[in-house]
Amino acid sequence: MKNLIQNLKKATLAIVIILMTTATFAQKQEIKKIETVVFNVEMDCQGCVKKIEKNIPFEKGVKDLQIDFKNQKVTLKYKTKSTTKEALKQAIEKLQFKVTEVKK
């Protein structure tokens, strides 16, 4: 009887540990969800590029910024938990640029 109780305690502890680990892993996966958005941005010169490079990487949630001046495109990777496409668009518009999202 003593062994049965010890085995039940061990099994219960193992189940609790597995459930806690699974819950923690699921939360981390949700937090780390990263999406990409591409905007057409009317840029006139390299100064415009520098202005975007200087300001946008510091917006909340931005993980990566790529600017294609020739094709007038700005590509952003961002954490969905921290920001939205609309917020990023508004951040670029605050810098006095005309911005439209490129639909996939």
SULDAHU-V951649 format. One record per pair of residues at least 12 apart in sequence whose ideal C-beta (glycine too) atoms are under 6 Angstrom apart, sorted by sequence separation. I is the first residue (numbers start at 1). GAP is how many residues later the second one is. D is the distance in Angstrom with one decimal. If there is no record, write none. Layout:
i=I gap=GAP d=D
i=I gap=GAP d=D
This chain:
i=76 gap=12 d=5.6
i=64 gap=13 d=4.0
i=63 gap=14 d=4.6
i=62 gap=16 d=5.3
i=61 gap=17 d=4.6
i=49 gap=18 d=5.3
i=61 gap=18 d=4.3
i=49 gap=20 d=5.3
i=61 gap=21 d=3.0
i=60 gap=22 d=5.1
i=61 gap=22 d=3.4
i=60 gap=23 d=5.3
i=43 gap=26 d=5.9
i=34 gap=29 d=5.8
i=43 gap=29 d=6.0
i=41 gap=31 d=6.0
i=40 gap=32 d=5.7
i=59 gap=32 d=4.9
i=41 gap=33 d=4.8
i=38 gap=35 d=5.8
i=39 gap=35 d=4.8
i=38 gap=37 d=5.0
i=37 gap=39 d=5.4
i=36 gap=41 d=5.1
i=34 gap=43 d=5.5
i=51 gap=44 d=5.7
i=34 gap=45 d=5.8
i=35 gap=45 d=5.4
i=33 gap=47 d=4.8
i=37 gap=48 d=4.7
i=31 gap=50 d=5.3
i=41 gap=56 d=5.0
i=42 gap=56 d=4.4
i=41 gap=58 d=5.4
i=39 gap=60 d=5.1
i=40 gap=60 d=4.8
i=39 gap=62 d=5.7
i=40 gap=62 d=5.9
i=38 gap=64 d=4.2
